């Protein structure tokens, strides 16, 4: 029995320590930069360019009515892939994750802050419109939506709506609707989330609905297949 207790004490202590760090990541992130109500945490001093990136992310996220100017949104910039995996082991290959169901904290992969670029799982900077500011704003939108709607209501929203809307806000207008619609009609693999890992198709659906005057509170009741049929015409 004593041996069993000693054996249990070790794993239990590890779990307790992990939970303490996971729920209070600031224990590992000594540096902090605040722009309005966005707070960027890091382990090493942040470069001067970080302020402009965070300001850009705030401007994008603030476009959403779900964004609460009186709330605080915490982003934790991990400086190694291992640290990112420590906090979100189930999503080790994604760019960033919002723990909307627990704390709302946001964890981000390593980045080249000076270039406003995330470093992807293959060690290269992510190109194009998905800047570091995009990733910040995308995940802040997830956190903001879950807090405004409530966690349970948020989880009932379909993936196409959650990710499509977060991408709409995250990209800050950098989306060519007609171009993406044409690519969708032609069966471009980038418009297939299962093949590309991108949310272009989801954003296209959300953009089409908003253009038609559908309100945000009405989006969950829409059948996306009907929207896709119209987009193909």
N, C-alpha and C positions, 0 to 999 in steps of 0.2 A: 504494500500500500504506500509506504514512504517513497519507494522508487517511482511509483506511478505519479504521486503528487509532484515529485521533483521533475519528472518528465513533462507533466502538464504545465508546470510553472514556467518553464523556458518558452514554449510556444505561446503561451498566454501573454507573457511579458512582451514578446515580439509583436504580437497583434495589438496590444495596448499602445505600444510605442508607435507602431505604424498609424493607428487611428489618430493618435495625438498629433502626429506630423501632418497627416492627410487633412485633418480638420483645421489645423493651424499652420498652414504652409509658411507663414511669415517666420517661423522658427528657423527655416533654412534660407530665407531670402532677406538679406539685411538691407538691401538698397530699395529705395522707393521714389517714384516720380509721380506727381499728381497733376493732372490737367482737368480742370473743372471737377467732375465727379468720377473720372476714370483714374484708377490707381495702378500703375505698372510697377511690379516688384521684380527684382533680379538679385542674383548673388554677387555679381560684380558691378562696379560703377557703370552707369549707362552713358553712352556717348551723347554729345550735344544734340545730335539729330533725333534722338528719341522723343524730345518734346514735340517736334513738328509731326512725327508719325502719330503720336498719341492725340495731338490736336486734330489731325485729319480723321482719325478713327472716331473721335468724339463728334465731329461735324456730321459724319455719316450716320452714326447710331442715333443721333438726336433728331434725325428726320423721321424716325418712327414714332407714332403716337404711343407705342408701348414703352418707350424710353421715359424713365422717371428722373427728372433733373434733381430731385431731392434724395435720390437713392445713391448708393456707392457701388461701383463695379470694379472688382479686383482681378487683375490679370497677372499671372505668374509666368515670366519668361524663363524657361528652362535652358540652361547653357550646355546641356549634354542630352543626347537621345535617351540615355539611361535614366536621367532624372525625370524626363517627361514620362517614360514608361513606368517609373516608380509610382507616379500619381495617377496615371490612366492606363494600366496594363492591358485593358481590353481594347484600346484604341491606339496602339503604339505607332501605327503607320499613317495616322491622320495628321493634319496640320495643327489643329487646336481643338480643345474640348471644353464645353461648359458643363459643370456639374450642377445643372439647373435643378435636379431633383433633391439635392442635399444643401450645399452651401451657396451655390451660384458662382463659386470661384471658377476662373477660367485659366486653363493651363495651355501654354503655347510651346511649340517645338523651338529648338535653337534657331536663331535668326541673325542675319547681317543687318543690324539696325541702321547702320550708316547708309545702306542702299535701299532701305525700306523693303527688305526681302526676307521671306521665310526660307529656311534651309530644309528641304524635303527629306523624306526617309532615305533617299539614295545619296544624300550628301551634297546635292546641288541646289542652287537658289531656284525657287519657284518663279517662273517668268510670267509675263502678261499682266492682266488686270488684277490678278490675285496678289496684291502687295501685302506687306505686313499689316498695314492699316486696314486692309480688307479683312484679314483674319481676325483682327481685334474687333472690328465692328460687327462682323458676322456672329461671333460668339457672344458679344455683349447683347446682341438682339435676341439670341436664345434665352439668355438669363433674364433680360427685361420682359420678354413675353411670358415666361413661366411665372415670374413674380406678379405680373399684372393679371394674368388669367387664373393663376393658381396652378399648382403642380399637377393635380389630377386632370383638370380641364385641358391643360397644355398637352398632357400625354395622350389625350383622345384625338388631338389633331393629327392628320395624316402626314407622312414624311414629305410628300410633295409640297405641302403647304408650309411646313416648318422650315425646310431647307430652301425652298424657292423664295420665300419671303426674306429669310436671313441673307440670302445671296443678293436679293434686290437691294436691301439696305447696305450690305457690306460693300458692294461694288460702287455705290455712290453715283449711279447714273452711267457707269461704263458698261453699257449693254446695248448692242445694236439689235433691236427687236426684229426688224425685217430680215437682216442677215441671218439671225439664228432661226427664224421661222423657215427660211429657205433651206438652211442646212437640215432642219428637222424633216422637211418634206423629202429631202434627198436621202434620208436615212444615215446621216453622218453619225459615226460611232460616238463622237463627243456629246451628242444629244441623248445618249443612252447611259444613264447613271451606272448601270450594272457593268458596262464595258469601260467607261472612262473614269468613274469615281467622281465625276463632276455633277453639278446641279443645274446645268444649263437648261435641260428639259423642264425641270421643276420651275425654274425662274420664268421660263417662257410662258408656262401655264398661268402663273400668278400675274405676270405682266399683262397677259391677254385679258384676264378677268378684271383687273383694275382699270384697264383701258375701256372696258365695257361698262364701267361704273358700278361694279359689284363691290360692296362694302367689306371691310376686313372681317366684320362679325358674320358675314354671310358666306365667306370662303369655305368654311368647313363643310357646308351642306352641298357643295358643288361636286358633280361627278367629273373627274379630270379626263376620263375617256371621251366624253362629249366635247370638251374643250379641244382635245387633241384632234378629233375629227374635223372640227372647224378650222383648226390651224393647218390641216393638210389640204384644205380646199383652195 
